[in-house]
Amino acid sequence: MSSADAPQPSLGDYLSPVRLLPGETSQDVLIDGASLCLSGGGYRAMLFHLGALWRLHELDYLRHVKRISSVSGGSITSAWLGMNWEALYPATRMADFESVIVKLCPQILLPTRTPR
């Protein structure tokens, strides 16, 4: 099928908040659960988002997040969250967010405090 023969998207396709990713089918897309958006803003945004995630964890909302969208500083935080998800939510119990975060803070704060 040539690109001219391919079905053209409708206006509704452009206005939909959900779009298929390559390889997904319409049955794969909608998953019940919360989504989280972490905005950009560099280093300050990253620290702000860590605080927001900490509070969401305290309220037991964070474990219900199914998808995360992020840019810039928010992407640093979401990458950290992805790397530490199993430590925060092991199969047996919920971990203390502070004990997981404390491991991260020196990695982030010390390079900014060290004179060059």
TORKOL-4160 file (C-alpha; in steps of 0.2 Angstrom, whole numbers, padded with zeros to 4 digits, m for minus):
116
<pt num="1" X="0000" Y="0000" Z="0000"/>
<pt num="2" X="0007" Y="0017" Z="m0005"/>
<pt num="3" X="0006" Y="0032" Z="0006"/>
<pt num="4" X="m0007" Y="0039" Z="m0005"/>
<pt num="5" X="m0018" Y="0024" Z="m0002"/>
<pt num="6" X="m0015" Y="0024" Z="0017"/>
<pt num="7" X="m0030" Y="0030" Z="0028"/>
<pt num="8" X="m0029" Y="0048" Z="0032"/>
<pt num="9" X="m0031" Y="0053" Z="0050"/>
<pt num="10" X="m0047" Y="0062" Z="0054"/>
<pt num="11" X="m0049" Y="0078" Z="0064"/>
<pt num="12" X="m0054" Y="0068" Z="0079"/>
<pt num="13" X="m0037" Y="0058" Z="0078"/>
<pt num="14" X="m0028" Y="0075" Z="0080"/>
<pt num="15" X="m0038" Y="0081" Z="0094"/>
<pt num="16" X="m0038" Y="0064" Z="0104"/>
<pt num="17" X="m0027" Y="0065" Z="0120"/>
<pt num="18" X="m0021" Y="0047" Z="0116"/>
<pt num="19" X="m0011" Y="0042" Z="0101"/>
<pt num="20" X="m0005" Y="0025" Z="0096"/>
<pt num="21" X="0014" Y="0022" Z="0098"/>
<pt num="22" X="0022" Y="0012" Z="0084"/>
<pt num="23" X="0018" Y="m0006" Z="0087"/>
<pt num="24" X="0003" Y="m0003" Z="0098"/>
<pt num="25" X="m0015" Y="m0008" Z="0093"/>
<pt num="26" X="m0031" Y="0001" Z="0099"/>
<pt num="27" X="m0033" Y="m0013" Z="0112"/>
<pt num="28" X="m0016" Y="m0009" Z="0120"/>
<pt num="29" X="m0018" Y="0009" Z="0123"/>
<pt num="30" X="m0030" Y="0013" Z="0136"/>
<pt num="31" X="m0025" Y="0007" Z="0154"/>
<pt num="32" X="m0035" Y="0011" Z="0169"/>
<pt num="33" X="m0024" Y="0021" Z="0181"/>
<pt num="34" X="m0016" Y="0038" Z="0184"/>
<pt num="35" X="m0004" Y="0047" Z="0173"/>
<pt num="36" X="0010" Y="0059" Z="0179"/>
<pt num="37" X="0017" Y="0074" Z="0169"/>
<pt num="38" X="0034" Y="0081" Z="0175"/>
<pt num="39" X="0038" Y="0098" Z="0167"/>
<pt num="40" X="0055" Y="0105" Z="0162"/>
<pt num="41" X="0065" Y="0118" Z="0171"/>
<pt num="42" X="0082" Y="0110" Z="0173"/>
<pt num="43" X="0089" Y="0107" Z="0190"/>
<pt num="44" X="0076" Y="0117" Z="0200"/>
<pt num="45" X="0062" Y="0107" Z="0191"/>
<pt num="46" X="0071" Y="0091" Z="0195"/>
<pt num="47" X="0072" Y="0095" Z="0214"/>
<pt num="48" X="0054" Y="0102" Z="0214"/>
<pt num="49" X="0048" Y="0085" Z="0206"/>
<pt num="50" X="0057" Y="0075" Z="0219"/>
<pt num="51" X="0047" Y="0084" Z="0232"/>
<pt num="52" X="0031" Y="0081" Z="0223"/>
<pt num="53" X="0035" Y="0063" Z="0221"/>
<pt num="54" X="0039" Y="0061" Z="0239"/>
<pt num="55" X="0022" Y="0068" Z="0244"/>
<pt num="56" X="0013" Y="0058" Z="0231"/>
<pt num="57" X="0022" Y="0043" Z="0239"/>
<pt num="58" X="0017" Y="0048" Z="0256"/>
<pt num="59" X="m0002" Y="0048" Z="0251"/>
<pt num="60" X="0000" Y="0031" Z="0242"/>
<pt num="61" X="m0004" Y="0039" Z="0225"/>
<pt num="62" X="0012" Y="0036" Z="0217"/>
<pt num="63" X="0011" Y="0017" Z="0216"/>
<pt num="64" X="m0004" Y="0019" Z="0205"/>
<pt num="65" X="0004" Y="0029" Z="0191"/>
<pt num="66" X="0004" Y="0019" Z="0175"/>
<pt num="67" X="0012" Y="0032" Z="0163"/>
<pt num="68" X="0024" Y="0046" Z="0165"/>
<pt num="69" X="0027" Y="0060" Z="0152"/>
<pt num="70" X="0042" Y="0072" Z="0155"/>
<pt num="71" X="0054" Y="0084" Z="0148"/>
<pt num="72" X="0071" Y="0092" Z="0153"/>
<pt num="73" X="0072" Y="0092" Z="0172"/>
<pt num="74" X="0057" Y="0082" Z="0174"/>
<pt num="75" X="0065" Y="0068" Z="0163"/>
<pt num="76" X="0079" Y="0067" Z="0175"/>
<pt num="77" X="0067" Y="0064" Z="0189"/>
<pt num="78" X="0057" Y="0052" Z="0180"/>
<pt num="79" X="0072" Y="0042" Z="0175"/>
<pt num="80" X="0077" Y="0041" Z="0193"/>
<pt num="81" X="0060" Y="0035" Z="0197"/>
<pt num="82" X="0061" Y="0022" Z="0184"/>
<pt num="83" X="0078" Y="0016" Z="0190"/>
<pt num="84" X="0072" Y="0015" Z="0208"/>
<pt num="85" X="0054" Y="0009" Z="0206"/>
<pt num="86" X="0058" Y="m0008" Z="0213"/>
<pt num="87" X="0066" Y="m0001" Z="0228"/>
<pt num="88" X="0051" Y="0010" Z="0232"/>
<pt num="89" X="0038" Y="m0003" Z="0228"/>
<pt num="90" X="0045" Y="m0021" Z="0232"/>
<pt num="91" X="0033" Y="m0035" Z="0231"/>
<pt num="92" X="0032" Y="m0037" Z="0250"/>
<pt num="93" X="0030" Y="m0019" Z="0257"/>
<pt num="94" X="0031" Y="0000" Z="0252"/>
<pt num="95" X="0048" Y="0007" Z="0255"/>
<pt num="96" X="0052" Y="0023" Z="0264"/>
<pt num="97" X="0054" Y="0036" Z="0251"/>
<pt num="98" X="0067" Y="0046" Z="0261"/>
<pt num="99" X="0079" Y="0031" Z="0262"/>
<pt num="100" X="0078" Y="0029" Z="0243"/>
<pt num="101" X="0080" Y="0048" Z="0240"/>
<pt num="102" X="0094" Y="0050" Z="0252"/>
<pt num="103" X="0105" Y="0039" Z="0241"/>
<pt num="104" X="0101" Y="0051" Z="0226"/>
<pt num="105" X="0104" Y="0068" Z="0234"/>
<pt num="106" X="0123" Y="0067" Z="0235"/>
<pt num="107" X="0124" Y="0061" Z="0217"/>
<pt num="108" X="0115" Y="0077" Z="0212"/>
<pt num="109" X="0119" Y="0090" Z="0225"/>
<pt num="110" X="0138" Y="0087" Z="0227"/>
<pt num="111" X="0143" Y="0091" Z="0209"/>
<pt num="112" X="0134" Y="0108" Z="0210"/>
<pt num="113" X="0142" Y="0112" Z="0227"/>
<pt num="114" X="0160" Y="0107" Z="0222"/>
<pt num="115" X="0171" Y="0122" Z="0216"/>
<pt num="116" X="0179" Y="0119" Z="0199"/>
